[in-house]
Amino acid sequence: MWKRLLQLVLFVAILGALAWYFEGPREAGSGIGGRLVASQRTEPDSYNRLVSPIYPVELISRLTSAPLIRVNHVSGALEPALATEWAASSDGLTFTLKLRQGVTFSDGTPFTSADVLFSFRALYDRKVASAIASGMMINDKPLVARALDDHTVAITFPAPYGPGLSILDSLPILPRHTLEAALDSGDFGNVWGLNTPPADIVGLGPFVVAEYQPGQRMRFVRNLHYWGKDSAGRALPYLDELVLEFIPDQNAEMLRLQAGSLDLVTDEIRAEDYAALERASAEHKVQLVDAGVSVDPTGLWFNLKPGAPSVKGRAWLQRDELRHAISLAVDRQKIVDTVFLGAAEPAYGPVTRGYGPWFVPSLPHASFDPARAKALLESIGLKDRDGDGQLEDASGKPARIAVITRKGSTLLEHTMASVQEQLGRIGLGVDIVALERGELIRRIVGGDYEAAYYGAPVLSLDPANNSDLWLSSGNFHFWNPGQTSPATPWEKQIDDLMHAQSESMDMARRVALFADVQRVFAEHEPMVFFAAPKVTVAMSARVTGAEPAVVQPQVLWKPETLAVTGAAIR
């Protein structure tokens, strides 16, 4: 009898173990949320978000650090993060934030208001020259943070600011106790390089860095000190482990997703992959989510920095007429149909339908008109002087443009190939120079290029929070970044409009002012856009807890609620 009872108990125990093994997450934060593998096409160049502007570093920051307040990428609402509540002063300039108590960094050190003040100090320190500082200035002036006590801070804006506290979503709160010495010594820009031991990367986010294998992967594990709880009061994150696999080849990326060795694609999906992914979706291997229209279409811009060596002797490269001619000469619908296979829509500016109320559908834009394009080019001295079908400048030299773009990106390379073919029909030569990401960024930052076809992810739908693109002083004012004063009257006009719309608390007025910004932009077209792709998020059918959004990172903006069912099968 006892033998049979023992066998029954063992049988029940085995069934329970199998259920735990295959079912995936049942109790959040208890180490049974599984292991999620996500692809990332480019590698980071640092762990330090304040000094690096590139997207992979922003993504890592979302995993390992936390802001005071987070913007929900789906709804746009403000969500408590390290601050649990906040209140505005009567003039709307000062916000008092209550910080979570009992929170510690991943190394166990208590988090206090001193860490908030330190993070603001590092952000605005001139010696740091933070890559994100210009986007966190109001009228070119910094926010001022004061500690009222260990768990209360007051943040004062230099002027009224329409988006309010949503600006804080961009600032990760950093550990004063490990980084203050570097800031004091002027060496902050060199800390947290990729050679830093993972244990030294201390944060307040849901994960900590466990391992980095250059060219292969970066592995994160649960931060056992993370403060987050779910609605049932259970510890977050759900996942035990999150792995970023660096897969620059999109064919390999798609094969791995369909084969089940990849759980999430963090970048855009190529149009040619839709059919295979839809079959995988029908077989319940993959889930596809249509998040909407892209809010960060890629643009073609020219180096408009006065006196740029790369355009010396060819002033026509910096003329408005050249950009307008290109816009007129390119059939955008052809690009949508052939490059994106219909999974996009024509784009005429950086603000797409995905921006909702900020988008101006009635904005005048160039229609396909090659004859008018040729006339514009002739007006700046570019015409076929010898009858060979190719345009020459006033000195008789061929009118050719070298466009740098990212090597290995199918959409970028195929789009530029179509632009090259279409501009060739009106006699304008285009040489496509595909570069590895590191070299591409180096050339752009150094101003060593004629034209570039690239872009940067948009992290907010509110244009005031994307001021880095619009303001002449912005780091992402691609065609001539970081100007000390506007180089042209139209850039000053945009600066003034952006300042006015960011200061307004009247949403209708802000929308109207930003419509004027877009009109001025269209008049000079410093960047030429061709297509805005549909944003489709591709995930394994095993992934749960995702809230896909159109703004990057489309899924990993909320990594703590992700889980992988049946993960132990792996």
C-alpha positions as CSV (number, residue, x, y, z in Angstrom):
1,M,0.0,0.0,0.0
2,W,2.7,2.4,1.0
3,K,4.6,1.5,-2.2
4,R,1.6,2.4,-4.3
5,L,1.0,5.6,-2.5
6,L,4.7,6.6,-3.0
7,Q,4.4,5.8,-6.7
8,L,1.2,8.0,-7.0
9,V,3.0,10.9,-5.3
10,L,6.0,10.6,-7.6
11,F,3.6,10.4,-10.6
12,V,1.8,13.6,-9.6
13,A,5.2,15.3,-8.9
14,I,6.4,14.3,-12.4
15,L,3.2,15.7,-14.0
16,G,3.6,18.9,-12.1
17,A,7.2,19.2,-13.2
18,L,6.3,18.6,-16.8
19,A,3.6,21.2,-16.6
20,W,6.1,23.7,-15.3
21,Y,8.6,22.7,-17.9
22,F,6.3,23.2,-20.9
23,E,3.7,25.8,-20.0
24,G,6.1,28.7,-19.6
25,P,5.3,31.6,-17.2
26,R,2.8,30.9,-14.5
27,E,4.1,33.1,-11.7
28,A,5.7,36.4,-12.7
29,G,9.2,37.1,-11.4
30,S,9.8,33.6,-10.1
31,G,12.3,32.7,-12.8
32,I,10.0,30.8,-15.1
33,G,9.4,33.5,-17.7
34,G,11.7,31.8,-20.2
35,R,14.4,33.0,-22.5
36,L,13.7,35.3,-25.3
37,V,16.0,35.7,-28.3
38,A,15.7,38.9,-30.3
39,S,17.6,40.0,-33.4
40,Q,19.4,43.3,-33.8
41,R,21.0,44.2,-37.1
42,T,23.6,46.6,-35.8
43,E,25.8,46.5,-32.7
44,P,26.1,49.1,-30.0
45,D,29.3,51.2,-29.7
46,S,28.9,51.9,-25.9
47,Y,26.8,51.1,-22.9
48,N,26.6,54.8,-22.1
49,R,23.4,56.3,-23.5
50,L,24.4,59.9,-22.7
51,V,27.4,59.8,-25.0
52,S,26.1,57.6,-27.9
53,P,23.2,58.6,-30.1
54,I,22.7,55.3,-32.0
55,Y,19.7,53.2,-31.7
56,P,21.3,50.0,-30.3
57,V,22.6,51.9,-27.3
58,E,19.1,53.4,-26.7
59,L,17.7,49.8,-26.8
60,I,20.2,48.6,-24.3
61,S,19.4,51.6,-22.1
62,R,15.7,50.6,-22.1
63,L,16.7,47.1,-20.9
64,T,19.1,48.1,-18.2
65,S,18.1,51.5,-17.0
66,A,14.9,53.3,-16.1
67,P,13.6,56.9,-16.5
68,L,11.6,58.9,-14.0
69,I,8.5,58.7,-16.1
70,R,7.8,56.5,-19.1
71,V,5.7,57.3,-22.2
72,N,3.4,54.4,-23.2
73,H,4.4,53.8,-26.9
74,V,0.9,52.7,-27.7
75,S,-1.3,55.2,-26.0
76,G,1.1,58.1,-25.5
77,A,0.1,58.3,-21.9
78,L,2.6,59.1,-19.1
79,E,3.3,56.1,-16.8
80,P,5.0,56.1,-13.4
81,A,8.5,54.6,-13.5
82,L,11.0,55.7,-10.8
83,A,8.6,58.5,-10.0
84,T,5.3,57.4,-8.6
85,E,3.4,60.7,-8.7
86,W,3.9,64.3,-9.7
87,A,2.3,67.7,-9.4
88,A,2.8,71.0,-11.3
89,S,3.2,74.4,-9.9
90,S,0.6,77.1,-10.6
91,D,2.7,78.6,-13.4
92,G,3.3,75.1,-15.0
93,L,7.0,75.5,-14.9
94,T,8.0,73.4,-11.9
95,F,7.0,69.8,-11.3
96,T,7.5,68.0,-8.0
97,L,8.1,64.3,-8.3
98,K,7.8,61.7,-5.6
99,L,10.4,58.9,-6.0
100,R,9.9,55.2,-5.3
101,Q,11.2,54.2,-1.9
102,G,13.0,51.0,-1.2
103,V,14.5,50.9,-4.8
104,T,18.1,49.8,-5.3
105,F,20.4,49.7,-8.2
106,S,21.3,46.3,-9.7
107,D,24.3,46.2,-7.3
108,G,22.1,46.7,-4.3
109,T,23.0,50.4,-3.7
110,P,19.9,52.5,-2.7
111,F,18.4,54.9,-5.3
112,T,17.8,58.4,-4.1
113,S,17.2,61.9,-5.4
114,A,21.0,62.3,-5.5
115,D,21.1,59.9,-8.5
116,V,18.5,62.1,-10.3
117,L,20.5,65.2,-9.8
118,F,23.7,63.5,-10.9
119,S,22.0,62.3,-14.1
120,F,20.9,65.8,-15.0
121,R,24.4,67.1,-14.2
122,A,26.0,64.6,-16.5
123,L,23.4,65.2,-19.2
124,Y,24.2,68.9,-19.4
125,D,27.9,68.9,-18.6
126,R,29.7,70.6,-21.6
127,K,32.7,68.2,-21.3
128,V,30.4,65.2,-21.7
129,A,28.8,66.8,-24.8
130,S,25.9,64.4,-24.4
131,A,24.4,63.1,-27.6
132,I,20.9,63.5,-26.2
133,A,21.3,66.9,-24.4
134,S,20.1,69.0,-27.3
135,G,16.8,67.1,-27.3
136,M,16.3,67.8,-23.6
137,M,16.7,71.6,-23.9
138,I,13.8,74.0,-23.9
139,N,14.6,77.1,-26.0
140,D,18.2,76.0,-25.9
141,K,18.2,76.1,-22.1
142,P,18.4,73.1,-19.7
143,L,15.9,71.8,-17.2
144,V,16.9,72.4,-13.6
145,A,16.6,69.6,-11.0
146,R,16.6,70.1,-7.2
147,A,16.4,67.6,-4.4
148,L,13.8,68.4,-1.8
149,D,14.6,65.3,0.2
150,D,16.0,61.9,-0.5
151,H,12.8,60.8,-2.3
152,T,11.5,64.1,-3.7
153,V,12.8,66.2,-6.6
154,A,11.6,69.4,-8.2
155,I,12.3,69.9,-12.0
156,T,11.9,73.4,-13.3
157,F,11.5,74.1,-17.0
158,P,13.1,77.3,-18.4
159,A,9.8,78.1,-20.3
160,P,6.4,76.6,-20.8
161,Y,6.6,73.3,-22.6
162,G,3.6,71.7,-24.3
163,P,4.7,68.0,-24.0
164,G,5.4,68.5,-20.3
165,L,7.1,65.7,-18.4
166,S,7.1,63.3,-21.4
167,I,10.5,64.7,-22.1
168,L,11.8,62.7,-19.1
169,D,11.2,59.4,-20.9
170,S,14.5,60.0,-22.8
171,L,16.7,60.3,-19.7
172,P,18.0,57.1,-18.0
173,I,18.8,57.6,-14.4
174,L,22.4,56.7,-13.8
175,P,24.3,55.5,-10.7
176,R,26.0,58.4,-9.0
177,H,28.0,56.1,-6.7
178,T,29.8,54.4,-9.7
179,L,30.1,57.2,-12.2
180,E,30.5,60.5,-10.3
181,A,34.3,60.2,-10.1
182,A,34.5,59.9,-13.9
183,L,32.3,63.0,-14.3
184,D,34.3,65.0,-11.8
185,S,37.6,64.1,-13.6
186,G,36.2,64.9,-17.1
187,D,36.4,61.2,-18.2
188,F,32.6,60.5,-18.3
189,G,32.6,60.2,-22.1
190,N,34.9,57.2,-21.8
191,V,33.1,55.2,-19.1
192,W,30.9,52.2,-19.9
193,G,32.7,51.3,-23.1
194,L,32.0,47.9,-24.6
195,N,35.1,46.5,-22.8
196,T,33.6,47.3,-19.4
197,P,33.0,44.1,-17.4
198,P,29.2,43.4,-17.4
199,A,29.1,43.5,-13.5
200,D,30.2,47.2,-13.7
201,I,27.2,48.2,-15.8
202,V,24.8,49.2,-12.9
203,G,21.3,50.2,-13.6
204,L,17.7,50.4,-12.4
205,G,16.1,48.6,-15.4
206,P,14.6,45.1,-15.5
207,F,17.7,43.4,-16.8
208,V,21.5,43.4,-16.3
209,V,24.2,42.7,-18.9
210,A,25.5,39.2,-18.4
211,E,27.7,38.7,-21.4
212,Y,28.8,40.4,-24.6
213,Q,30.3,38.5,-27.5
214,P,31.2,41.1,-30.3
215,G,29.8,40.2,-33.6
216,Q,27.5,37.6,-32.1
217,R,25.2,38.5,-29.2
218,M,24.6,40.4,-26.0
219,R,22.9,38.4,-23.2
220,F,20.9,40.0,-20.4
221,V,19.5,38.3,-17.2
222,R,16.8,39.4,-14.8
223,N,17.8,42.2,-12.4
224,L,17.0,40.6,-9.1
225,H,16.8,44.1,-7.5
226,Y,14.2,45.4,-10.1
227,W,11.5,47.4,-8.4
228,G,8.7,46.7,-10.9
229,K,5.5,44.7,-10.0
230,D,2.6,43.5,-12.2
231,S,-1.0,44.3,-11.4
232,A,-1.2,41.2,-9.1
233,G,1.8,42.5,-7.1
234,R,4.2,39.9,-8.5
235,A,7.8,40.7,-9.3
236,L,8.9,41.7,-12.8
237,P,10.4,41.0,-15.2
238,Y,8.8,37.8,-16.3
239,L,11.8,36.7,-18.5
240,D,14.8,34.9,-16.9
241,E,17.0,35.9,-19.9
242,L,16.9,38.1,-22.9
243,V,19.4,37.7,-25.7
244,L,20.1,40.2,-28.5
245,E,21.6,38.3,-31.5
246,F,23.4,40.5,-33.9
247,I,22.2,39.3,-37.4
248,P,23.0,41.9,-40.1
249,D,21.9,39.5,-42.9
250,Q,18.1,39.8,-43.2
251,N,17.8,36.5,-45.0
252,A,19.4,34.7,-42.1
253,E,17.2,36.6,-39.7
254,M,14.0,35.5,-41.5
255,L,15.1,31.9,-41.7
256,R,15.8,31.8,-38.0
257,L,12.4,33.3,-37.1
258,Q,10.6,30.8,-39.2
259,A,12.7,27.9,-37.8
260,G,11.9,28.9,-34.2
261,S,15.4,29.8,-33.0
262,L,14.5,33.5,-33.0
263,D,11.6,35.0,-31.0
264,L,11.5,38.6,-32.1
265,V,12.7,40.8,-34.9
266,T,13.4,44.3,-33.6
267,D,13.9,46.0,-37.0
268,E,11.6,46.5,-40.1
269,I,10.3,43.5,-42.1
270,R,11.1,43.5,-45.8
271,A,8.1,43.3,-48.1
272,E,9.5,40.2,-49.8
273,D,9.3,38.4,-46.5
274,Y,5.6,38.9,-45.9
275,A,4.3,35.9,-47.9
276,A,6.6,33.4,-46.0
277,L,5.8,35.0,-42.7
278,E,2.1,34.9,-43.4
279,R,2.4,31.1,-44.1
280,A,4.3,30.7,-40.8
281,S,1.6,32.7,-39.1
282,A,-1.1,30.4,-40.5
283,E,0.9,27.4,-39.1
284,H,0.9,29.2,-35.7
285,K,4.7,29.5,-35.7
286,V,4.8,33.3,-36.0
287,Q,2.5,36.1,-35.0
288,L,2.4,39.3,-37.2
289,V,1.1,42.6,-35.8
290,D,0.3,45.6,-38.0
291,A,1.3,48.5,-35.8
292,G,0.6,51.2,-38.4
293,V,2.6,53.5,-40.7
294,S,6.2,54.2,-40.0
295,V,7.0,57.5,-38.2
296,D,10.6,57.5,-39.2
297,P,10.9,57.1,-43.0
298,T,14.4,57.2,-44.4
299,G,15.4,60.4,-46.2
300,L,17.9,61.6,-48.8
301,W,19.8,64.7,-47.7
302,F,22.7,66.7,-48.9
303,N,25.6,68.1,-46.9
304,L,24.5,71.7,-46.6
305,K,27.2,72.8,-44.2
306,P,28.7,76.0,-45.6
307,G,32.1,75.4,-47.0
308,A,31.9,71.6,-46.7
309,P,35.1,70.2,-48.5
310,S,33.1,67.4,-50.1
311,V,31.0,69.8,-52.1
312,K,33.8,72.3,-52.9
313,G,33.6,73.6,-56.5
314,R,30.0,72.2,-57.0
315,A,27.7,74.8,-55.4
316,W,24.8,73.2,-57.2
317,L,24.9,70.3,-54.7
318,Q,23.6,72.6,-52.0
319,R,20.8,74.3,-54.0
320,D,17.1,73.9,-53.2
321,E,16.4,73.4,-56.9
322,L,18.5,70.2,-56.9
323,R,16.5,68.6,-54.1
324,H,13.2,69.8,-55.6
325,A,14.2,68.3,-59.0
326,I,15.0,65.0,-57.4
327,S,11.6,65.0,-55.6
328,L,9.9,65.7,-59.0
329,A,11.9,63.1,-60.9
330,V,11.2,60.1,-58.7
331,D,8.0,58.2,-59.0
332,R,7.3,57.3,-55.4
333,Q,4.4,54.9,-56.2
334,K,6.9,52.9,-58.3
335,I,9.1,52.6,-55.2
336,V,6.1,51.6,-53.1
337,D,5.1,48.9,-55.6
338,T,8.5,47.5,-56.6
339,V,10.7,47.9,-53.5
340,F,8.0,47.6,-50.8
341,L,5.7,45.4,-52.8
342,G,2.8,47.7,-51.8
343,A,3.5,47.5,-48.1
344,A,4.2,51.2,-47.8
345,E,2.7,54.5,-49.0
346,P,4.4,57.5,-50.7
347,A,6.1,59.9,-48.4
348,Y,6.8,63.6,-49.1
349,G,8.2,64.6,-45.7
350,P,9.4,63.3,-42.4
351,V,5.9,63.5,-40.8
352,T,3.7,60.5,-42.0
353,R,0.2,59.4,-41.4
354,G,1.5,57.5,-38.4
355,Y,1.8,60.8,-36.5
356,G,-2.0,61.2,-36.2
357,P,-3.1,64.8,-35.6
358,W,0.4,66.2,-36.4
359,F,0.2,64.9,-40.0
360,V,-1.1,67.5,-42.6
361,P,-2.7,65.5,-45.5
362,S,-3.4,68.7,-47.4
363,L,0.3,69.8,-47.5
364,P,1.3,70.7,-51.0
365,H,3.8,68.2,-52.4
366,A,5.7,67.4,-55.6
367,S,3.9,65.2,-58.2
368,F,5.9,63.0,-60.5
369,D,7.0,65.4,-63.3
370,P,10.4,64.6,-64.9
371,A,10.1,67.5,-67.4
372,R,9.7,70.0,-64.7
373,A,12.6,68.4,-62.9
374,K,14.9,68.8,-65.9
375,A,13.9,72.5,-66.1
376,L,14.8,73.1,-62.5
377,L,18.2,71.4,-63.0
378,E,18.8,73.6,-66.1
379,S,18.0,76.7,-64.0
380,I,21.1,75.9,-61.8
381,G,23.3,75.3,-64.7
382,L,22.9,71.5,-65.1
383,K,22.1,70.5,-68.7
384,D,23.2,68.2,-71.4
385,R,25.9,70.2,-73.1
386,D,27.3,67.6,-75.5
387,G,24.2,65.6,-76.4
388,D,25.2,62.4,-74.7
389,G,22.1,62.2,-72.5
390,Q,24.0,63.1,-69.3
391,L,23.9,66.4,-67.6
392,E,27.0,68.6,-67.1
393,D,27.6,71.6,-64.9
394,A,28.8,75.0,-66.1
395,S,32.4,73.8,-66.2
396,G,31.5,70.8,-68.4
397,K,32.0,68.3,-65.6
398,P,29.4,65.4,-65.4
399,A,26.6,66.1,-62.9
400,R,27.0,63.2,-60.6
401,I,26.1,62.6,-56.9
402,A,27.7,60.2,-54.5
403,V,25.1,58.9,-52.0
404,I,26.3,57.0,-49.0
405,T,23.9,54.5,-47.3
406,R,24.1,51.5,-45.1
407,K,25.4,48.3,-46.5
408,G,23.3,45.2,-46.1
409,S,20.0,47.0,-45.7
410,T,17.8,45.7,-48.5
411,L,15.3,48.5,-48.3
412,L,17.9,51.2,-48.3
413,E,19.9,49.7,-51.1
414,H,16.9,48.8,-53.3
415,T,15.3,52.2,-52.8
416,M,18.5,54.0,-53.8
417,A,18.9,51.7,-56.8
418,S,15.4,52.7,-58.0
419,V,16.2,56.4,-57.4
420,Q,19.5,56.0,-59.3
421,E,17.6,54.4,-62.2
422,Q,14.9,57.1,-62.3
423,L,17.3,60.1,-62.0
424,G,19.5,58.5,-64.7
425,R,16.5,59.0,-67.1
426,I,16.8,62.8,-66.7
427,G,20.6,62.7,-67.0
428,L,21.5,63.1,-63.4
429,G,24.2,60.5,-62.3
430,V,24.0,58.8,-58.9
431,D,26.8,56.7,-57.4
432,I,25.6,54.5,-54.5
433,V,28.3,54.0,-51.8
434,A,27.1,51.3,-49.4
435,L,29.1,51.4,-46.1
436,E,29.2,49.3,-42.9
437,R,27.2,51.1,-40.2
438,G,30.3,52.3,-38.3
439,E,31.9,53.8,-41.3
440,L,28.6,55.3,-42.5
441,I,28.1,57.1,-39.1
442,R,31.8,58.2,-39.1
443,R,31.4,59.8,-42.5
444,I,28.1,61.5,-41.6
445,V,29.3,62.8,-38.2
446,G,32.6,64.0,-39.8
447,G,30.8,65.7,-42.7
448,D,32.8,63.6,-45.2
449,Y,30.0,63.0,-47.8
450,E,28.0,64.7,-50.5
451,A,24.7,63.1,-49.9
452,A,23.3,60.4,-47.6
453,Y,20.3,58.1,-47.6
454,Y,19.7,57.1,-44.0
455,G,17.8,58.2,-40.9
456,A,17.3,57.7,-37.2
457,P,14.5,56.2,-35.1
458,V,11.8,58.5,-33.8
459,L,11.3,57.9,-30.1
460,S,8.2,60.2,-29.6
461,L,5.2,61.2,-31.6
462,D,5.3,64.7,-30.2
463,P,7.4,66.9,-32.5
464,A,8.7,69.0,-29.6
465,N,10.3,65.9,-28.2
466,N,11.9,65.3,-31.6
467,S,13.4,68.8,-31.7
468,D,16.8,67.4,-32.6
469,L,15.7,67.1,-36.2
470,W,13.8,70.4,-36.5
471,L,16.0,72.8,-34.6
472,S,19.2,74.1,-36.3
473,S,21.1,73.4,-33.1
474,G,20.0,69.8,-33.0
475,N,22.4,66.8,-33.3
476,F,20.0,65.1,-35.8
477,H,19.5,68.2,-38.0
478,F,21.1,65.9,-40.5
479,W,22.0,68.3,-43.3
480,N,23.8,70.7,-41.1
481,P,23.8,69.7,-37.4
482,G,24.7,71.5,-34.3
483,Q,24.6,75.1,-35.6
484,T,25.4,77.8,-33.1
485,S,23.0,80.1,-35.0
486,P,20.7,79.3,-37.9
487,A,22.6,79.2,-41.2
488,T,19.6,80.2,-43.3
489,P,16.5,82.4,-42.8
490,W,14.2,79.4,-43.3
491,E,16.0,77.4,-40.6
492,K,15.5,80.4,-38.2
493,Q,11.8,80.5,-39.2
494,I,11.5,76.8,-38.3
495,D,13.4,77.4,-35.0
496,D,11.0,80.2,-34.1
497,L,7.9,78.1,-35.0
498,M,9.2,75.1,-33.1
499,H,10.0,77.2,-30.0
500,A,6.5,78.7,-30.2
501,Q,4.7,75.4,-30.6
502,S,6.7,73.7,-27.8
503,E,5.9,76.5,-25.4
504,S,2.1,76.5,-26.1
505,M,-0.2,74.6,-23.8
506,D,-3.0,74.8,-26.4
507,M,-3.0,71.6,-28.4
508,A,-4.9,73.1,-31.3
509,R,-2.4,76.0,-31.5
510,R,0.5,73.5,-31.3
511,V,-0.8,71.5,-34.2
512,A,-1.4,74.6,-36.3
513,L,2.2,75.9,-35.6
514,F,3.7,72.5,-36.5
515,A,1.7,72.5,-39.8
516,D,3.6,75.8,-40.6
517,V,6.9,74.1,-39.7
518,Q,6.1,71.4,-42.2
519,R,5.2,73.9,-44.9
520,V,8.5,75.7,-44.5
521,F,10.3,72.4,-44.6
522,A,8.5,71.5,-47.8
523,E,9.4,74.8,-49.4
524,H,13.1,74.0,-49.0
525,E,13.0,70.2,-48.8
526,P,16.3,69.7,-47.0
527,M,15.5,66.0,-47.0
528,V,13.7,64.1,-49.7
529,F,11.5,61.2,-48.7
530,F,10.1,58.5,-51.0
531,A,8.1,55.9,-49.0
532,A,6.8,55.3,-45.5
533,P,6.6,51.6,-44.9
534,K,3.9,49.8,-42.9
535,V,5.3,48.7,-39.5
536,T,4.8,45.0,-39.1
537,V,6.1,43.4,-35.9
538,A,7.1,39.8,-36.3
539,M,7.4,37.6,-33.3
540,S,7.3,33.9,-32.4
541,A,3.9,32.5,-31.5
542,R,5.4,31.7,-28.1
543,V,5.9,35.4,-27.2
544,T,3.3,36.8,-24.8
545,G,2.9,40.1,-23.0
546,A,3.9,42.2,-26.0
547,E,2.3,45.6,-26.7
548,P,3.6,46.5,-30.3
549,A,3.8,50.1,-31.2
550,V,4.8,52.1,-34.2
551,V,7.6,54.0,-32.3
552,Q,10.9,52.2,-31.7
553,P,11.6,50.1,-29.9
554,Q,8.3,48.7,-31.1
555,V,8.2,45.8,-28.6
556,L,11.1,46.2,-26.2
557,W,9.9,49.5,-25.0
558,K,8.2,47.4,-22.3
559,P,10.5,44.4,-21.9
560,E,9.5,43.6,-18.3
561,T,6.1,42.1,-19.3
562,L,7.4,39.8,-22.1
563,A,7.4,36.1,-21.6
564,V,8.0,33.0,-23.8
565,T,5.6,30.1,-23.3
566,G,7.1,26.6,-23.7
567,A,10.5,28.1,-23.4
568,A,12.0,25.1,-21.8
569,I,11.5,23.1,-25.0
570,R,14.3,25.1,-26.5
